[in-house]
Amino acid sequence: ASRLRGGELRAVVSAKMVSIRPATIDDLPGMQACNLCCLPENYQMKYYLYHALSWPQLPQVAVDASNKIVGYVLAKMEEDTEEVHGHITSLAVLRSYRRLGIATALMRASINTMEECFNAEFVSLHVRYTNRAAFSLYSQTLGFEIQDIEKGYYADKEDAYDMRKTLAAGIKKLSADKDKKKKKEDKEEKPVEEKKEDKKEEEAEEKPDEKEGQETEEAKKKRNKKRPKK
C-alpha cells in the first residue's frame, strides 16, 4: 500500500487496483448497497447521512478502477463520555474482494483519522460471537482486545464481543494516571513512616527515664542498708 495525493491509500493485490479514500455524500448509496450485499445489520440512508455529516473525516470507502465501491467503514466519535474515543459502526467488503487486505486498510485509515483529528484515546467496536474471521482481523491483525461480552446484542439475540484498541493518547493518559496514583500513594505513606520514626524516638527517650527510675530505687535500698539499727 502506498499513500497518494489527497491522503488516499492504494492497494494493488492480485491485479486488482483498489483505492482507499474518505467517503463523500455521493458515496452513501454505494456504501448502503455494499452493506446490503454483505451484512445482516442494515441501516436506513439517514443513518449513513448522520455519520457523513457529523464526522465527515471518518467514513472511508474502497473503490476499484471504475470507482465502484467494493468496501467501506462507517465510524463515529462517541459524544456522551468523559473519554475521547471513536467507534466502528460497520465494516464490509464485497466477497470477491476479500482476503486482499482491504478491510485492514479501511480500518487503519479511519483509526488514523480518529487520532489525527480528534486525538482519540481508544476505539471500540462490536463483533458477532460467531464471526471468527472478523474476530481474527480485529484481535490478531489490528490489536483489539475483548472488553466485555454483551448478551443478546444483535437483533437475532446473538451475543457480541465488545472490543477495544487503546491508541497513543490513551496509552499516554494511562501512564500519566499511573504516575499520579503512585505519587499520591507515596505521599500517603510518608506521614505513616514519619509517625513510626517519631514513635521510635519517643521510645528511645522513655528508656533512659526508666533506667534512671530503677537506679533511684536501687540507691534507696543501699541507703536503707547503711542506716544504723536502733
Contacts in CASP RR format, 6 or more apart in sequence:
PFRMAT RR
TARGET T0000
AUTHOR 0000-0000-0000
METHOD contacts of the structure
MODEL  1
ASRLRGGELRAVVSAKMVSIRPATIDDLPGMQACNLCCLPENYQMKYYLY
HALSWPQLPQVAVDASNKIVGYVLAKMEEDTEEVHGHITSLAVLRSYRRL
GIATALMRASINTMEECFNAEFVSLHVRYTNRAAFSLYSQTLGFEIQDIE
KGYYADKEDAYDMRKTLAAGIKKLSADKDKKKKKEDKEEKPVEEKKEDKK
EEEAEEKPDEKEGQETEEAKKKRNKKRPKK
1 9 0 8 1.000
1 10 0 8 1.000
1 11 0 8 1.000
1 20 0 8 1.000
1 105 0 8 1.000
2 9 0 8 1.000
2 10 0 8 1.000
3 9 0 8 1.000
4 10 0 8 1.000
4 19 0 8 1.000
6 21 0 8 1.000
7 21 0 8 1.000
8 19 0 8 1.000
8 20 0 8 1.000
8 21 0 8 1.000
9 19 0 8 1.000
9 20 0 8 1.000
9 21 0 8 1.000
9 105 0 8 1.000
9 109 0 8 1.000
10 17 0 8 1.000
10 18 0 8 1.000
10 19 0 8 1.000
10 20 0 8 1.000
11 18 0 8 1.000
11 19 0 8 1.000
11 20 0 8 1.000
11 100 0 8 1.000
11 101 0 8 1.000
11 102 0 8 1.000
11 105 0 8 1.000
12 18 0 8 1.000
13 100 0 8 1.000
13 101 0 8 1.000
14 100 0 8 1.000
16 64 0 8 1.000
16 97 0 8 1.000
16 100 0 8 1.000
17 64 0 8 1.000
17 65 0 8 1.000
18 62 0 8 1.000
18 63 0 8 1.000
18 64 0 8 1.000
18 70 0 8 1.000
18 97 0 8 1.000
18 100 0 8 1.000
18 102 0 8 1.000
19 62 0 8 1.000
19 63 0 8 1.000
20 60 0 8 1.000
20 61 0 8 1.000
20 62 0 8 1.000
20 102 0 8 1.000
20 105 0 8 1.000
20 106 0 8 1.000
20 109 0 8 1.000
21 60 0 8 1.000
21 61 0 8 1.000
21 63 0 8 1.000
22 56 0 8 1.000
22 57 0 8 1.000
22 59 0 8 1.000
22 60 0 8 1.000
22 61 0 8 1.000
22 113 0 8 1.000
23 31 0 8 1.000
23 52 0 8 1.000
23 59 0 8 1.000
23 60 0 8 1.000
23 61 0 8 1.000
23 72 0 8 1.000
24 52 0 8 1.000
25 49 0 8 1.000
25 52 0 8 1.000
27 59 0 8 1.000
27 61 0 8 1.000
27 69 0 8 1.000
27 72 0 8 1.000
28 45 0 8 1.000
28 48 0 8 1.000
28 49 0 8 1.000
28 52 0 8 1.000
29 45 0 8 1.000
30 69 0 8 1.000
30 72 0 8 1.000
31 48 0 8 1.000
31 59 0 8 1.000
31 61 0 8 1.000
31 69 0 8 1.000
31 71 0 8 1.000
31 72 0 8 1.000
31 74 0 8 1.000
32 43 0 8 1.000
32 45 0 8 1.000
32 48 0 8 1.000
33 69 0 8 1.000
34 69 0 8 1.000
34 70 0 8 1.000
34 71 0 8 1.000
34 72 0 8 1.000
34 92 0 8 1.000
34 93 0 8 1.000
34 94 0 8 1.000
35 41 0 8 1.000
35 42 0 8 1.000
35 43 0 8 1.000
35 72 0 8 1.000
35 90 0 8 1.000
35 92 0 8 1.000
36 42 0 8 1.000
37 92 0 8 1.000
37 94 0 8 1.000
37 95 0 8 1.000
38 92 0 8 1.000
38 93 0 8 1.000
38 94 0 8 1.000
38 95 0 8 1.000
39 90 0 8 1.000
39 92 0 8 1.000
40 154 0 8 1.000
40 155 0 8 1.000
40 156 0 8 1.000
41 90 0 8 1.000
41 154 0 8 1.000
41 155 0 8 1.000
43 90 0 8 1.000
48 59 0 8 1.000
48 74 0 8 1.000
51 58 0 8 1.000
51 59 0 8 1.000
51 74 0 8 1.000
51 75 0 8 1.000
51 76 0 8 1.000
51 89 0 8 1.000
52 59 0 8 1.000
54 76 0 8 1.000
55 75 0 8 1.000
55 76 0 8 1.000
55 77 0 8 1.000
57 113 0 8 1.000
57 117 0 8 1.000
58 75 0 8 1.000
58 76 0 8 1.000
58 77 0 8 1.000
58 110 0 8 1.000
58 113 0 8 1.000
58 114 0 8 1.000
59 72 0 8 1.000
59 73 0 8 1.000
59 74 0 8 1.000
59 75 0 8 1.000
59 110 0 8 1.000
60 72 0 8 1.000
60 73 0 8 1.000
60 75 0 8 1.000
60 106 0 8 1.000
60 109 0 8 1.000
60 110 0 8 1.000
60 113 0 8 1.000
61 69 0 8 1.000
61 71 0 8 1.000
61 72 0 8 1.000
61 106 0 8 1.000
62 69 0 8 1.000
62 70 0 8 1.000
62 71 0 8 1.000
62 72 0 8 1.000
62 93 0 8 1.000
62 97 0 8 1.000
62 102 0 8 1.000
62 105 0 8 1.000
62 106 0 8 1.000
63 69 0 8 1.000
63 70 0 8 1.000
64 70 0 8 1.000
64 97 0 8 1.000
70 93 0 8 1.000
70 94 0 8 1.000
70 96 0 8 1.000
70 97 0 8 1.000
70 102 0 8 1.000
71 92 0 8 1.000
71 93 0 8 1.000
71 94 0 8 1.000
71 97 0 8 1.000
71 102 0 8 1.000
71 103 0 8 1.000
71 106 0 8 1.000
72 90 0 8 1.000
72 91 0 8 1.000
72 92 0 8 1.000
72 106 0 8 1.000
73 88 0 8 1.000
73 90 0 8 1.000
73 91 0 8 1.000
73 106 0 8 1.000
73 107 0 8 1.000
73 109 0 8 1.000
73 110 0 8 1.000
74 88 0 8 1.000
74 89 0 8 1.000
74 90 0 8 1.000
74 91 0 8 1.000
75 86 0 8 1.000
75 87 0 8 1.000
75 88 0 8 1.000
75 89 0 8 1.000
75 110 0 8 1.000
75 114 0 8 1.000
75 123 0 8 1.000
76 86 0 8 1.000
76 87 0 8 1.000
76 89 0 8 1.000
77 84 0 8 1.000
77 85 0 8 1.000
77 86 0 8 1.000
77 87 0 8 1.000
77 114 0 8 1.000
77 118 0 8 1.000
77 120 0 8 1.000
78 85 0 8 1.000
78 86 0 8 1.000
78 87 0 8 1.000
78 124 0 8 1.000
83 121 0 8 1.000
83 122 0 8 1.000
84 118 0 8 1.000
84 119 0 8 1.000
84 120 0 8 1.000
84 121 0 8 1.000
84 169 0 8 1.000
85 120 0 8 1.000
85 121 0 8 1.000
85 122 0 8 1.000
85 123 0 8 1.000
85 124 0 8 1.000
86 114 0 8 1.000
86 118 0 8 1.000
86 120 0 8 1.000
86 122 0 8 1.000
86 123 0 8 1.000
86 124 0 8 1.000
87 123 0 8 1.000
87 124 0 8 1.000
87 125 0 8 1.000
88 107 0 8 1.000
88 110 0 8 1.000
88 123 0 8 1.000
88 124 0 8 1.000
88 125 0 8 1.000
91 103 0 8 1.000
91 106 0 8 1.000
91 107 0 8 1.000
91 134 0 8 1.000
93 102 0 8 1.000
93 103 0 8 1.000
93 106 0 8 1.000
103 137 0 8 1.000
104 137 0 8 1.000
104 141 0 8 1.000
104 142 0 8 1.000
107 137 0 8 1.000
107 142 0 8 1.000
108 142 0 8 1.000
111 120 0 8 1.000
111 123 0 8 1.000
111 142 0 8 1.000
111 165 0 8 1.000
111 167 0 8 1.000
114 120 0 8 1.000
114 123 0 8 1.000
114 167 0 8 1.000
115 167 0 8 1.000
115 168 0 8 1.000
115 169 0 8 1.000
119 169 0 8 1.000
120 167 0 8 1.000
120 169 0 8 1.000
121 166 0 8 1.000
121 167 0 8 1.000
121 169 0 8 1.000
121 170 0 8 1.000
121 173 0 8 1.000
122 164 0 8 1.000
122 165 0 8 1.000
122 166 0 8 1.000
122 167 0 8 1.000
122 170 0 8 1.000
123 164 0 8 1.000
123 165 0 8 1.000
123 167 0 8 1.000
124 147 0 8 1.000
124 162 0 8 1.000
124 163 0 8 1.000
124 164 0 8 1.000
124 165 0 8 1.000
125 138 0 8 1.000
125 144 0 8 1.000
125 163 0 8 1.000
126 150 0 8 1.000
126 153 0 8 1.000
126 160 0 8 1.000
126 161 0 8 1.000
126 162 0 8 1.000
126 163 0 8 1.000
127 134 0 8 1.000
127 135 0 8 1.000
127 138 0 8 1.000
127 160 0 8 1.000
127 161 0 8 1.000
127 163 0 8 1.000
128 134 0 8 1.000
128 154 0 8 1.000
128 158 0 8 1.000
128 159 0 8 1.000
128 160 0 8 1.000
128 161 0 8 1.000
129 149 0 8 1.000
129 158 0 8 1.000
129 159 0 8 1.000
129 160 0 8 1.000
129 161 0 8 1.000
130 158 0 8 1.000
135 161 0 8 1.000
138 144 0 8 1.000
138 163 0 8 1.000
139 145 0 8 1.000
139 146 0 8 1.000
139 163 0 8 1.000
142 165 0 8 1.000
143 165 0 8 1.000
144 163 0 8 1.000
144 164 0 8 1.000
144 165 0 8 1.000
145 163 0 8 1.000
145 164 0 8 1.000
145 165 0 8 1.000
146 161 0 8 1.000
146 162 0 8 1.000
146 163 0 8 1.000
147 162 0 8 1.000
147 163 0 8 1.000
147 164 0 8 1.000
148 161 0 8 1.000
148 162 0 8 1.000
149 159 0 8 1.000
149 160 0 8 1.000
149 161 0 8 1.000
149 162 0 8 1.000
150 159 0 8 1.000
150 160 0 8 1.000
150 161 0 8 1.000
150 162 0 8 1.000
151 159 0 8 1.000
152 158 0 8 1.000
152 159 0 8 1.000
152 160 0 8 1.000
153 159 0 8 1.000
153 160 0 8 1.000
154 160 0 8 1.000
166 174 0 8 1.000
END
